[in-house]
């Protein structure tokens, strides 16, 4: 299909605009399909959406080859799968008729509840329980078609989602508060048990019954996950029995159905399973015979302490290896002082226990090892050429270089204090990053762990050496820019690392082009993260020092999971075909995550493989098996339940515009790399054109002039325009190649909430903050000003405006801004006295200052990275960056929002 073209209209009976009121959807079908293991993933299945035909990003197989050619057997597949074949249980009837609904009304679980292994059930023999009619019926709320009253309120909200909006006429469509995820149209007793959308959400909260219906809607179907997010309350269950479906291995969850006390039906494959004896006892209520009230069946998010059968080997110790660039260029930036000091300050906060190990490597054109053995009075340095590295490590035991933290803390502190001074006189300009990483991999292979590498330039000697590919005069064109790696060295090494449970995190601190497209592979395929500090310099760019300090502290002290795997399961009939994020796909549907961190997001694309006939709801479950820093094997499980619909209007009704935008952004990154940037941009625009064309031709009963969108998708064109102006996808001379690649890395690795803020910033007027509608958090009053549209039309010269763009903030002060704000918040006498490079607000004892500082601090606390605040005036050099984020205004290389709408309308009406 050509860019901008629309599919021929489909002739079919028009669906009325407001379909007759229908009940919220509830129970799974009676009976259920044959008991076969659902195929969760079809490797390499074609993407049925016409939006963005991105290739699947599957890598590898159930075994991976290490760098030395040996085969590493990865049998985590069998472990997470439970290692049980799907054999029928003799006592489980194959297909039981079901007259039971899904979901229960439960009391809330105590916060942070953790039970111990339950005592034996109080003297009740299983065989003694008699059921006259063969089953004992529990009281459950009726969720059928004749119980409408409880949910009519949500239905009216749902209908609002379908209200046609003429985007060319209604200009003020941006909500004044942060947009919330749509609430699925389920009975309230099911919905209150559903997974928090911050952890798990779907692009469509009404799942189309068939792939044909999904194709007709022209919207992508997929999931966005934030599986290891920091949670203030997480039920943790310690039990020798983890109850799972014998067929598809789904973990028991709130959306299964209990046929009686002894049998439960899986909500993914509909197999009937026996309830194990231990599960009959409820450790919360201390009552026997209430399996449906256990915490596993009351919480959509839960964590299990895994027994020994979930381990391939004893849980690994936390091992942290730091690899520092100490070439002349690196020492000049001054980064080593900041990193070593931050490490010194946070050594005792590194996640772990007495088994924690830590080590250091430095490199320029040679590799430097540090022996930190017990008994040494000071660290010993060993210098090795890039050629000799591998031979040396084969001879030396890794224990010589990586040691137990708490036994030799003084030695580590001495090394960190002396490292920044050791290379100050170095004139060595070369960088042997490849050999340094190979050495690090060899050191870490016996245990697994985390490598943190700090690099300031293009690697120039040894394996993995690179040459500059950036041509500044070609930045403007979308063709011929180098988004693909120039070598497979870093990807291959990352896959070797993944096979040995090693993840690599890359900190790039560089003013010059460093080929992040190639270097980033070391983190992408090993489940690591990339951090980029453009033009880092402790004197010339001091504001970056604070950013590095704050983000490094978070990085060093946040929770970490080791040797992890994640699998996503879904109801039979649905299939997953493409994954997005930083990982290695092991055995088609098992994601290998040598490290998992609480700041990483993932996305998957799905299709409807078999018609979901007779199903009222479908479920999705993610299971993350990991080793905690304390050496515990744990499983974190999230389960989500969504209704199935048969009408196209209902598919639009349940569209989650932010999740759709996030998934499309991930798909567009793949398209940019596999095809071209202009292909990806065209595909994003076509996604809007196709969906609004389908809505116009197949749902709207009365054709109206203008550009019509369902209310649920009213922000879709605005968000796609914002993506087109984002550094990852923009055209024009602004984006350096490494900046663009880093932005693409963020799209692939950021949870949705942060990705949306970086794509479509929030703008607030802050010179008139009040306590009206404010939040009260820990005795602090946090003002809540309304969010404004991103257009200079909304700016007044009399005001001051804060733009929160996620990783950066701008405080723009109008020329005629009130004197009280300038003196009582900025602490200067007048507009002319505002310094050019102001990046901090003074904490003054004025009401205005307290409110403004509280609001900015609260915004910063919402995220794991540290946004620099730039205070700017009309003549500030950074004013162009501020205006670049005004999504609704025209720039030299991009349309305004109104022009974009006219372009979409022209294509839709063709």
KAKAMO-V875002 format. One record per residue. RES is the residue in one small letter. NEAR is the number of other C-alpha atoms within 8 Angstrom. D_LAST is the distance of its C-alpha to the last C-alpha in Angstrom with 2 decimals. Layout:
# KAKAMO-V875002
RES_NEAR_D_LAST ; RES_NEAR_D_LAST
This chain:
# KAKAMO-V875002
x_3_14.36 ; x_4_13.37 ; x_7_13.12 ; x_9_9.82 ; x_8_8.26 ; x_10_7.47 ; x_5_9.95 ; x_4_9.70 ; x_6_10.30 ; x_6_14.04 ; x_4_16.01 ; x_5_18.84 ; x_4_20.89 ; x_8_19.49 ; x_12_21.69 ; x_8_23.29 ; x_9_22.46 ; x_6_26.11 ; x_7_27.59 ; x_4_31.32 ; x_5_33.55 ; x_6_34.68 ; x_10_37.45 ; x_12_37.14 ; x_13_37.36 ; x_14_40.57 ; x_12_42.74 ; x_13_42.05 ; x_9_42.46 ; x_7_45.89 ; x_9_47.46 ; x_10_44.84 ; x_6_43.91 ; x_5_46.53 ; x_10_48.18 ; x_7_46.67 ; x_8_45.87 ; x_10_42.14 ; x_7_40.41 ; x_12_39.06 ; x_9_37.46 ; x_10_36.24 ; x_9_36.86 ; x_9_34.03 ; x_7_31.81 ; x_6_28.29 ; x_10_25.80 ; x_7_23.61 ; x_10_20.91 ; x_9_17.92 ; x_12_18.12 ; x_13_21.06 ; x_9_23.11 ; x_10_26.26 ; x_10_29.43 ; x_10_32.12 ; x_7_34.72 ; x_11_37.71 ; x_7_40.88 ; x_10_44.18 ; x_9_46.24 ; x_10_48.92 ; x_10_51.36 ; x_13_51.04 ; x_11_53.23 ; x_12_55.11 ; x_7_55.67 ; x_5_59.11 ; x_6_57.77 ; x_7_59.08 ; x_8_56.88 ; x_10_56.24 ; x_7_55.96 ; x_9_53.46 ; x_8_54.25 ; x_8_52.52 ; x_10_50.22 ; x_9_53.21 ; x_12_54.30 ; x_11_51.09 ; x_8_50.59 ; x_8_54.10 ; x_7_55.69 ; x_7_55.97 ; x_6_54.86 ; x_8_52.94 ; x_6_56.00 ; x_8_56.43 ; x_5_59.02 ; x_5_61.82 ; x_5_61.95 ; x_9_58.22 ; x_7_57.07 ; x_8_54.04 ; x_10_51.78 ; x_7_53.02 ; x_6_51.59 ; x_8_50.38 ; x_5_50.68 ; x_8_50.17 ; x_12_47.38 ; x_12_46.17 ; x_13_47.36 ; x_11_50.48 ; x_7_51.47 ; x_6_53.48 ; x_4_55.47 ; x_4_54.23 ; x_8_55.73 ; x_5_58.16 ; x_7_56.59 ; x_9_57.17 ; x_10_58.94 ; x_8_60.58 ; x_10_62.87 ; x_7_65.54 ; x_7_66.21 ; x_9_67.06 ; x_4_70.63 ; x_6_71.48 ; x_9_70.49 ; x_5_73.36 ; x_5_75.35 ; x_6_72.85 ; x_6_72.78 ; x_6_69.46 ; x_5_71.20 ; x_6_72.80 ; x_6_69.55 ; x_5_69.42 ; x_7_66.39 ; x_5_67.56 ; x_5_64.19 ; x_5_63.26 ; x_9_60.96 ; x_9_61.26 ; x_6_58.40 ; x_5_57.49 ; x_4_56.15 ; x_8_52.40 ; x_9_50.00 ; x_6_48.28 ; x_11_44.57 ; x_9_43.64 ; x_8_41.50 ; x_5_44.09 ; x_9_44.58 ; x_10_41.81 ; x_5_43.68 ; x_8_43.95 ; x_11_40.25 ; x_8_38.76 ; x_7_38.51 ; x_8_36.31 ; x_11_34.17 ; x_8_33.41 ; x_8_32.41 ; x_11_30.22 ; x_10_28.47 ; x_8_27.94 ; x_12_25.91 ; x_14_23.35 ; x_8_23.26 ; x_9_19.71 ; x_11_19.65 ; x_10_17.48 ; x_12_17.61 ; x_10_17.07 ; x_6_20.12 ; x_8_22.34 ; x_6_23.46 ; x_5_26.63 ; x_7_25.38 ; x_7_27.68 ; x_7_30.74 ; x_7_34.08 ; x_6_35.65 ; x_6_34.71 ; x_5_32.04 ; x_4_33.77 ; x_7_32.65 ; x_8_31.54 ; x_5_34.44 ; x_10_34.00 ; x_13_34.45 ; x_11_37.86 ; x_12_41.17 ; x_8_42.87 ; x_10_45.75 ; x_13_43.50 ; x_9_41.28 ; x_6_44.34 ; x_11_45.30 ; x_10_41.91 ; x_12_41.56 ; x_7_40.96 ; x_7_37.29 ; x_8_38.72 ; x_12_40.13 ; x_14_37.64 ; x_12_34.16 ; x_11_31.18 ; x_16_27.44 ; x_12_27.15 ; x_15_30.10 ; x_15_29.11 ; x_11_29.22 ; x_14_27.01 ; x_13_29.39 ; x_12_27.71 ; x_12_25.77 ; x_6_23.24 ; x_12_22.69 ; x_15_22.51 ; x_11_19.92 ; x_8_17.79 ; x_12_18.09 ; x_13_16.91 ; x_11_19.80 ; x_12_22.82 ; x_12_26.20 ; x_12_29.15 ; x_14_32.31 ; x_18_33.55 ; x_12_37.33 ; x_14_40.03 ; x_12_42.89 ; x_10_45.92 ; x_10_45.19 ; x_5_48.34 ; x_5_49.16 ; x_5_51.77 ; x_6_52.47 ; x_11_52.34 ; x_14_54.37 ; x_12_56.36 ; x_14_58.03 ; x_11_61.07 ; x_10_61.83 ; x_6_63.24 ; x_7_60.74 ; x_8_56.98 ; x_9_55.54 ; x_8_52.70 ; x_12_51.27 ; x_12_53.35 ; x_13_50.39 ; x_11_47.41 ; x_9_49.47 ; x_10_47.46 ; x_9_49.57 ; x_11_50.61 ; x_11_48.46 ; x_13_47.81 ; x_11_45.38 ; x_13_47.82 ; x_12_49.68 ; x_11_53.45 ; x_13_54.72 ; x_10_58.19 ; x_12_60.33 ; x_9_60.50 ; x_11_57.03 ; x_13_53.51 ; x_12_50.22 ; x_14_47.78 ; x_12_44.35 ; x_14_42.69 ; x_15_44.31 ; x_11_46.23 ; x_13_49.56 ; x_13_52.61 ; x_11_54.87 ; x_9_58.38 ; x_12_59.06 ; x_9_61.60 ; x_7_64.91 ; x_9_64.47 ; x_11_61.14 ; x_13_63.00 ; x_14_64.55 ; x_14_62.50 ; x_9_63.82 ; x_7_62.27 ; x_5_63.91 ; x_7_66.72 ; x_8_66.36 ; x_10_66.54 ; x_8_64.29 ; x_11_61.10 ; x_12_58.82 ; x_8_55.74 ; x_9_56.87 ; x_12_57.23 ; x_10_55.23 ; x_11_53.15 ; x_13_51.80 ; x_14_51.40 ; x_11_49.39 ; x_15_45.93 ; x_11_47.06 ; x_13_50.54 ; x_12_52.63 ; x_12_55.25 ; x_12_58.29 ; x_12_58.11 ; x_8_61.29 ; x_5_62.60 ; x_7_60.65 ; x_10_57.51 ; x_10_59.14 ; x_8_59.39 ; x_5_62.03 ; x_5_63.71 ; x_9_61.22 ; x_11_60.93 ; x_13_62.32 ; x_12_60.06 ; x_12_60.28 ; x_11_58.81 ; x_15_58.99 ; x_11_58.13 ; x_15_57.44 ; x_12_57.76 ; x_14_56.94 ; x_11_60.10 ; x_16_59.46 ; x_12_60.35 ; x_10_56.72 ; x_14_56.57 ; x_13_59.90 ; x_7_58.81 ; x_9_55.90 ; x_10_58.43 ; x_13_56.26 ; x_11_59.21 ; x_8_61.23 ; x_11_58.44 ; x_10_57.76 ; x_12_61.47 ; x_10_62.28 ; x_11_59.42 ; x_11_60.57 ; x_9_64.17 ; x_7_63.22 ; x_11_61.29 ; x_7_63.34 ; x_5_64.77 ; x_7_61.33 ; x_8_59.90 ; x_12_59.00 ; x_10_61.74 ; x_7_65.39 ; x_7_68.58 ; x_9_66.88 ; x_12_64.40 ; x_12_64.59 ; x_12_63.45 ; x_12_63.64 ; x_12_62.75 ; x_14_61.91 ; x_12_61.53 ; x_16_60.48 ; x_14_60.20 ; x_13_60.99 ; x_10_63.32 ; x_16_63.06 ; x_11_65.44 ; x_12_66.52 ; x_12_68.47 ; x_11_71.12 ; x_16_71.49 ; x_11_74.15 ; x_6_76.54 ; x_4_79.81 ; x_7_78.38 ; x_5_79.27 ; x_8_76.21 ; x_13_73.06 ; x_7_73.65 ; x_8_71.10 ; x_8_70.61 ; x_8_68.78 ; x_10_67.27 ; x_9_65.42 ; x_12_61.95 ; x_7_63.55 ; x_8_66.21 ; x_12_64.04 ; x_10_63.45 ; x_7_67.06 ; x_8_68.39 ; x_12_66.39 ; x_7_67.49 ; x_6_71.07 ; x_7_70.86 ; x_8_70.25 ; x_9_67.18 ; x_7_69.50 ; x_10_71.02 ; x_14_67.79 ; x_14_66.13 ; x_12_68.45 ; x_11_68.84 ; x_12_67.85 ; x_7_70.53 ; x_6_73.46 ; x_12_72.92 ; x_8_71.05 ; x_6_73.38 ; x_11_72.66 ; x_11_68.89 ; x_9_69.36 ; x_10_71.60 ; x_10_69.05 ; x_12_66.18 ; x_9_68.44 ; x_8_69.48 ; x_10_66.25 ; x_12_64.74 ; x_6_68.01 ; x_7_68.61 ; x_11_66.15 ; x_8_66.31 ; x_5_68.12 ; x_7_65.95 ; x_6_64.65 ; x_8_62.81 ; x_9_59.21 ; x_10_58.05 ; x_14_56.15 ; x_18_56.83 ; x_16_54.22 ; x_12_53.77 ; x_14_57.50 ; x_14_57.78 ; x_9_55.07 ; x_10_56.77 ; x_11_60.02 ; x_12_58.45 ; x_10_57.00 ; x_10_60.47 ; x_11_62.10 ; x_13_59.69 ; x_11_59.45 ; x_7_62.50 ; x_10_61.17 ; x_13_57.47 ; x_16_56.37 ; x_12_54.39 ; x_13_54.38 ; x_12_53.36 ; x_12_52.93 ; x_11_52.83 ; x_13_51.66 ; x_12_51.36 ; x_13_50.41 ; x_12_49.21 ; x_13_51.58 ; x_11_53.63 ; x_11_56.42 ; x_11_56.98 ; x_8_54.52 ; x_12_50.98 ; x_12_51.51 ; x_9_48.27 ; x_6_47.36 ; x_8_45.06 ; x_6_41.50 ; x_8_39.99 ; x_6_39.35 ; x_6_38.64 ; x_6_37.01 ; x_8_34.34 ; x_15_33.33 ; x_9_30.38 ; x_9_28.62 ; x_10_26.90 ; x_7_28.42 ; x_6_31.98 ; x_10_32.91 ; x_9_35.41 ; x_8_34.13 ; x_7_36.08 ; x_10_39.88 ; x_7_42.05 ; x_7_44.62 ; x_8_44.86 ; x_8_48.26 ; x_14_47.10 ; x_10_44.99 ; x_8_47.89 ; x_11_50.33 ; x_16_48.09 ; x_13_48.06 ; x_12_51.85 ; x_14_52.08 ; x_16_49.96 ; x_12_52.31 ; x_12_55.25 ; x_15_53.66 ; x_17_53.30 ; x_17_50.33 ; x_15_49.91 ; x_14_48.63 ; x_15_47.87 ; x_12_48.59 ; x_13_47.37 ; x_14_48.97 ; x_14_48.06 ; x_8_47.44 ; x_6_46.63 ; x_11_44.04 ; x_12_45.30 ; x_12_42.63 ; x_9_41.58 ; x_13_39.13 ; x_12_42.33 ; x_10_44.70 ; x_11_42.32 ; x_12_42.58 ; x_15_46.15 ; x_16_44.92 ; x_13_41.66 ; x_14_43.36 ; x_18_46.57 ; x_17_44.91 ; x_15_45.97 ; x_11_44.31 ; x_12_43.56 ; x_8_44.69 ; x_9_43.95 ; x_11_45.94 ; x_9_44.68 ; x_9_47.51 ; x_13_50.03 ; x_13_53.34 ; x_11_56.03 ; x_5_56.94 ; x_5_53.93 ; x_10_51.42 ; x_9_53.65 ; x_8_50.91 ; x_12_49.78 ; x_13_53.30 ; x_8_52.89 ; x_11_49.48 ; x_10_51.05 ; x_11_54.07 ; x_10_52.13 ; x_11_49.65 ; x_10_52.50 ; x_11_54.57 ; x_10_51.78 ; x_7_51.29 ; x_11_55.04 ; x_10_55.76 ; x_9_52.74 ; x_8_53.03 ; x_11_52.58 ; x_12_52.40 ; x_16_53.76 ; x_12_53.30 ; x_14_50.34 ; x_14_47.97 ; x_12_45.00 ; x_11_43.44 ; x_11_40.54 ; x_10_40.80 ; x_12_38.48 ; x_12_38.83 ; x_11_38.98 ; x_10_35.58 ; x_12_33.88 ; x_14_34.16 ; x_11_33.90 ; x_16_32.72 ; x_11_32.37 ; x_11_34.51 ; x_10_34.04 ; x_10_37.01 ; x_14_40.34 ; x_12_42.31 ; x_15_43.20 ; x_13_41.99 ; x_13_45.15 ; x_9_45.16 ; x_10_41.42 ; x_11_41.14 ; x_12_44.00 ; x_11_43.30 ; x_13_46.33 ; x_17_46.98 ; x_17_50.35 ; x_16_49.96 ; x_13_47.79 ; x_11_47.52 ; x_12_46.42 ; x_10_43.76 ; x_12_41.59 ; x_14_38.32 ; x_15_36.68 ; x_13_33.43 ; x_13_32.66 ; x_13_29.61 ; x_12_29.98 ; x_12_28.71 ; x_14_29.74 ; x_9_31.93 ; x_9_33.39 ; x_9_32.29 ; x_10_33.88 ; x_5_34.98 ; x_6_37.72 ; x_10_37.42 ; x_12_37.04 ; x_12_37.20 ; x_15_36.98 ; x_13_38.86 ; x_12_38.64 ; x_12_41.75 ; x_12_42.47 ; x_11_46.05 ; x_12_47.38 ; x_12_50.87 ; x_13_52.61 ; x_15_56.02 ; x_11_56.73 ; x_14_58.62 ; x_9_61.68 ; x_9_61.58 ; x_10_60.26 ; x_14_57.84 ; x_12_55.19 ; x_12_52.05 ; x_13_49.38 ; x_13_47.19 ; x_14_44.06 ; x_13_42.64 ; x_12_39.50 ; x_11_38.65 ; x_13_35.21 ; x_15_34.18 ; x_14_32.21 ; x_11_29.52 ; x_9_27.92 ; x_9_25.08 ; x_13_21.65 ; x_12_22.12 ; x_10_25.37 ; x_16_23.91 ; x_14_21.76 ; x_13_24.85 ; x_14_26.91 ; x_14_24.65 ; x_14_26.80 ; x_11_24.53 ; x_10_27.32 ; x_13_28.20 ; x_14_24.59 ; x_11_24.45 ; x_13_27.90 ; x_16_27.15 ; x_11_23.96 ; x_10_26.15 ; x_12_28.72 ; x_10_26.27 ; x_14_24.91 ; x_13_28.54 ; x_10_29.07 ; x_16_25.95 ; x_13_27.19 ; x_10_30.55 ; x_8_29.64 ; x_8_26.87 ; x_11_26.12 ; x_12_25.41 ; x_9_22.14 ; x_10_21.06 ; x_15_22.04 ; x_11_20.18 ; x_10_16.88 ; x_12_17.61 ; x_13_18.33 ; x_11_15.05 ; x_12_13.24 ; x_13_15.60 ; x_12_14.25 ; x_13_10.51 ; x_13_11.55 ; x_11_14.07 ; x_11_12.27 ; x_11_9.40 ; x_13_12.50 ; x_14_14.32 ; x_11_11.89 ; x_9_11.62 ; x_12_15.24 ; x_13_17.37 ; x_13_16.51 ; x_9_18.44 ; x_4_17.41 ; x_6_13.87 ; x_5_14.49 ; x_4_13.06 ; x_9_12.95 ; x_11_12.31 ; x_11_14.25 ; x_14_16.31 ; x_14_19.47 ; x_11_22.55 ; x_14_23.56 ; x_11_20.57 ; x_11_20.57 ; x_10_22.10 ; x_10_19.86 ; x_10_17.73 ; x_10_21.10 ; x_11_22.94 ; x_12_20.53 ; x_11_20.68 ; x_11_24.44 ; x_13_24.52 ; x_9_22.84 ; x_11_25.65 ; x_9_28.33 ; x_9_30.90 ; x_12_29.91 ; x_12_26.39 ; x_10_26.51 ; x_13_26.59 ; x_10_29.18 ; x_8_32.95 ; x_7_33.93 ; x_11_34.07 ; x_9_37.07 ; x_12_36.59 ; x_11_39.00 ; x_11_37.38 ; x_12_33.97 ; x_12_35.60 ; x_12_37.52 ; x_10_34.39 ; x_10_32.95 ; x_9_36.32 ; x_9_36.01 ; x_12_32.56 ; x_13_34.18 ; x_12_37.43 ; x_12_36.95 ; x_13_36.85 ; x_11_33.65 ; x_7_35.26 ; x_10_36.22 ; x_12_33.02 ; x_11_31.03 ; x_12_33.55 ; x_10_33.29 ; x_11_29.47 ; x_12_29.23 ; x_13_32.70 ; x_11_34.39 ; x_12_35.56 ; x_11_38.59 ; x_13_40.75 ; x_11_44.30 ; x_9_46.65 ; x_5_46.97 ; x_12_47.29 ; x_7_49.17 ; x_9_50.55 ; x_6_48.48 ; x_6_46.53 ; x_10_48.06 ; x_8_48.74 ; x_8_52.35 ; x_7_52.82 ; x_4_56.35 ; x_5_57.77 ; x_7_55.03 ; x_11_52.79 ; x_13_49.21 ; x_14_47.14 ; x_11_43.55 ; x_8_41.63 ; x_8_38.03 ; x_11_35.18 ; x_11_33.31 ; x_9_29.81 ; x_13_29.71 ; x_10_29.50 ; x_8_32.31 ; x_5_31.68 ; x_8_33.53 ; x_8_36.52 ; x_7_39.54 ; x_10_42.27 ; x_9_44.75 ; x_14_43.59 ; x_13_43.73 ; x_14_40.75 ; x_12_40.77 ; x_13_37.78 ; x_11_38.13 ; x_13_36.07 ; x_10_37.86 ; x_9_39.95 ; x_11_40.58 ; x_13_41.14 ; x_13_41.10 ; x_12_43.15 ; x_11_42.07 ; x_13_44.74 ; x_12_43.78 ; x_9_46.11 ; x_7_47.46 ; x_13_47.64 ; x_9_50.53 ; x_8_53.91 ; x_7_54.68 ; x_11_51.81 ; x_14_52.77 ; x_11_56.42 ; x_12_56.30 ; x_15_53.48 ; x_11_53.45 ; x_9_57.20 ; x_10_57.24 ; x_8_58.59 ; x_9_55.58 ; x_9_52.10 ; x_4_53.62 ; x_7_55.66 ; x_9_52.73 ; x_5_53.17 ; x_8_50.42 ; x_6_50.55 ; x_10_51.00 ; x_9_49.84 ; x_7_52.03 ; x_8_52.69 ; x_8_56.39 ; x_8_57.52 ; x_9_59.19 ; x_6_61.10 ; x_8_58.79 ; x_6_56.59 ; x_10_53.53 ; x_14_54.24 ; x_11_54.90 ; x_13_51.60 ; x_11_49.50 ; x_10_51.27 ; x_12_51.04 ; x_11_47.27 ; x_8_46.63 ; x_8_49.11 ; x_9_47.50 ; x_8_44.03 ; x_9_45.66 ; x_7_47.44 ; x_6_44.20 ; x_8_43.54 ; x_8_45.55 ; x_8_44.94 ; x_11_46.23 ; x_10_43.90 ; x_11_45.65 ; x_10_45.59 ; x_12_45.18 ; x_13_46.29 ; x_14_44.51 ; x_11_44.96 ; x_8_43.05 ; x_6_44.87 ; x_8_44.61 ; x_5_43.36 ; x_7_41.37 ; x_11_39.41 ; x_7_36.59 ; x_7_36.38 ; x_10_36.26 ; x_8_33.44 ; x_8_31.53 ; x_10_31.26 ; x_10_29.73 ; x_15_26.34 ; x_11_24.67 ; x_11_25.89 ; x_10_24.77 ; x_8_26.90 ; x_5_27.42 ; x_7_25.23 ; x_8_22.72 ; x_10_20.30 ; x_11_21.50 ; x_12_20.17 ; x_9_18.60 ; x_8_16.91 ; x_11_15.71 ; x_12_14.26 ; x_9_12.41 ; x_8_11.00 ; x_12_10.08 ; x_10_8.56 ; x_8_6.36 ; x_11_5.29 ; x_11_5.61 ; x_6_3.81 ; x_5_0.00
